Amino acid sequence: MAVKKTKKLSGQTTVTTINSTDKFPITDANGKVTLVSLATLKASILDGMSLNGMYDGIFIMYHRKSDNFPLMVKPYKWTSLQSSGEIADGVVVVEGGKVLVVAPTEATSKLTWSSAAISGGGTTTTDRVTAMNDWNGKANTASQIRKSTSSAVTNTASYAPGFCNLYSRANANGNGLTAGKWWLPSLGEMMMIYANMTKINYALSLISGATQLVEEAYWTSTEFSATNGWRLYLDNGYAYSHAKASSTGRVRAVSAFIS
């Protein structure tokens, strides 16, 4: 009588991808084993819920290379567009009547806010709640660039406001969200990024060359005083002031859905 050999799961080859033709064994209450398709298993787990619906309010923006027209699409549509030569401007977040474009990349090293203490002319407050309600990142940054001096520099790529002001994402024709169209987000805008961080990072993972947001402190354009600026920690939402000229933080530019 032949002896039936059983294969141990530990002895099976581990795979990192699943094909649509693969089948999965399931066992009912009576111990009967049957096979189920990937599509059936996915539908059962999701119970009618659409994965695309999980990313409502998140889009990928690009300036179409055929006519430089600004467009934004749901993340699942991006791969084919990118394969056709389109270049992403960034990830769009639409929430509470506000629209914000998050840059695909950030400063490769942590930066200081300025080279010395300076009143940049942006929203300035020592009150945390007031700071968190600052949505004036564009105006803040424009003022901080204008106020730059040889003794207190803010307008070069070595400092947070300057890096964002000089940031650029151009399509194949050199058009798009180019330098001057980006700014250092205010604390309110950075809070919006923090609230949608997981979804933003998913969209960033689809963009070639993009880098994801990390759970560290990011500079904002909201000022605490001439010596300090507000930063937001993306690991716990903690907003705290730090010295502009000596503390270093991560810097990620933002923009608007514009031509």
N, C-alpha and C positions, 0 to 999 in steps of 0.2 A: 504494500500500500504506500502510495507516494505521500511524502510529508509536505504539507503546504508551508512555504517560507514566508515569513512576515518581514516587511521592510520597516526599519525604525526611521522616524522622522529626522532624528539627529544625523542619520547617514545620508540624507538626501541633499542634493545640490541646492544652494541658496541662490535665488535670482533677484535682480533689482528692478526688473520691468515685468509687466503683465501684458500679455497679448489678448486681443478681443476674442480669440478662439480658445483661450484657456478655460478649463472647467475646474470647479471647486467641489470637493465632497462635502455633503451635509448628512447628518444622521437624525432620523426622526425619533419619536418617543419609544418606538419598538426596536430601535437599533438598526433599522434598515438604512443603508447608505445609498444615496443617489447623487448625481452630479448636477450642478447648476452653472449656468453661463455667467460671465462677468457682468453682462448687461442686466441680467435678472438679479444678481446679487447686489449690484449698485442701486437698482431701483428699489429693492426691498429695504436696504439700509437707509436710503434717503427718504423713503416713504412719501414720494411725490414732491419733495423739496428740490428746487433747482440750485445746483452749485453756483451758477452764474448770479443767482439772486443774492448770494452771500456777499457779493462785491458791488451791490447797488451803491451809487454815489461815488464810485471810483472809475476813472477813465484814463486812457493814455492819449495824450495830445500830440499832434504832429502837424507840420506845415506841408501839405501835399506837394510833392516835387513837380507835378505837372503844371500847377498854377499858383503854388505858394499859399494856397487857401488854408486857414487854420481849421482843423477838425479834431474831434476827440471820439474815441471808440471804447467800447467795453473791453476789458483785458483779454477775453478769449478770442477777440478778432485780431489782436496785434501781431501774432506770430507770422501770419501770412502776409500782412502788410510790410513787416520788417524784412521778410524774405524777398519782397519785391523792390527793396531799396529805400523804403521810407525810414526816416530817422525821428526818433521820439524827442519831443521837446521836454516832456516830463509827465508826471502823474497828476491828474486833476482830481481834487477832492471837492465835492459839492455837498454842502451841509448847512442847514439853518439859513438859507438865503445867501450864503457866501460861497465864492468859487476861488480856489487857490491851486496854483500849479507848483508842485514840488520838483526841484531839480533832480535829474537822474544820478548825479554824482555830487560829492562834497569836497571840501578842502582835504588834500591828502595828508595833512598834518594838523594838529590842533593849533589854533591861532589866538593871539591876544586881540582885544577889541580895538585898541589904539596904542600908540607908542608912548603916550603920556596922558595924564588926566586932562579931560576936555569936556566941556558942555556942548554936546553935539546938536542941541536944538530939537531933539526928538521928544516924544512923550516922556516926561520925567516924573517919577513918583516913588515914594518910599513905602507906599501901601500895596501889599501883595494883591488884594482883590482888584484895586484900580488898575494895577499893572496887567492882570490877567484879562481885563476888559479892553486892553489896547489893541485895536485892529488897524493901526496907522503905520504899518511897516514900510510901505512905499514912501510916504511923506517923511517918516523918521530917517530912513536911509538917505534920501535926497538931501536932507538938511545936514546930516552927519558928513556926507561927502563934501558939501560946500564949506563946512566949518573946518576942514582939515588944514593944518598949517605945518610949516617945516619943523616946528617944535612939538607938535602933537598931531601925528599923522594918522589918518583913518582911510584915505582914499586909494591905497595900493592893495595889491592882492595878498599882502602879508598881514592884513588886518580884516576883521570880520565884515564891517560895512563895505570896504573896498573890494574884497573878494567877491561879494555878492553883486555889487554894482558892475564888476567887470566880467562876471560869468556869462557864458554864451553857449547856445545850442543852435547850430545852423543846419539846415537841410542840404541836400545835394547841390542846391543853387546858391548857397550862402545866405539864405533867408531863414527866418524863424524867430525864436526868442533869443535875440543876440544881445551883446553887451548894452547896458543901459536900461534893459527891460526887466531886470531882476533886482531883488532887494533882500536885505536881511530881515527875516520875519519878526514881527512884533511878538510879544509874549502871548497875546491872544491867538495869533496865527500859529505859533508853535504849539499851543495847547490843542488846536484843531488837528495838527499833524499827529500829536501824541495820541489823541482819541481815536485816530484812524490808522495807527502805525502798522498793525498787522496786515490790513488790506493794502496799504501803500507798499509795504515790502513785498507782498505777493506780486503786485503790478511791476515793481522794480525788477523782480526776478525774471520777468519776461523781456526786459529791455537789454539789448546787447551792450555790454560794458558798464552797466549801471551798478551802483553800490548801494547796499541797503542801509537804512537807518539803524543805529545801534543804541543800546540802552546806556547812554552816557549823557553828560551835560552838553547842551547846545546853547550858543550865544543867541540873544535876541537883540532887536534894535530898540527895545524899551529900556530907558535909562533910569537908574536909581539915583544917581548924582553925577557930579563931574568926575568923580574918581571910580564909581562903580556902575556896572550894568547888570541887567537881569539875565540869568541863564535858567534853562529848564532841563531837568533830569528826565530822560525818557525811560527810566526804569521804574520810577514811582511817582512822576508828576510833580516833583518838588521844585518850586520856584524859589531861587535865592540870588542875592546880589553878590557879585565878585568884582575884584579890582580890574578895571579895563586894561591897564598897562602891564600887569604882571600875571594875571590868571589866564590860563589857556583853556579853550573849549572847542568843541566841534562846530563846524559852520556849514549850513545847508541853505542855499538860496531858494527863493520862491518868486513866482511871477503871477500874471493873470492870463486869462484866455483872451489873448489879443493877437492882432496881425503883426 
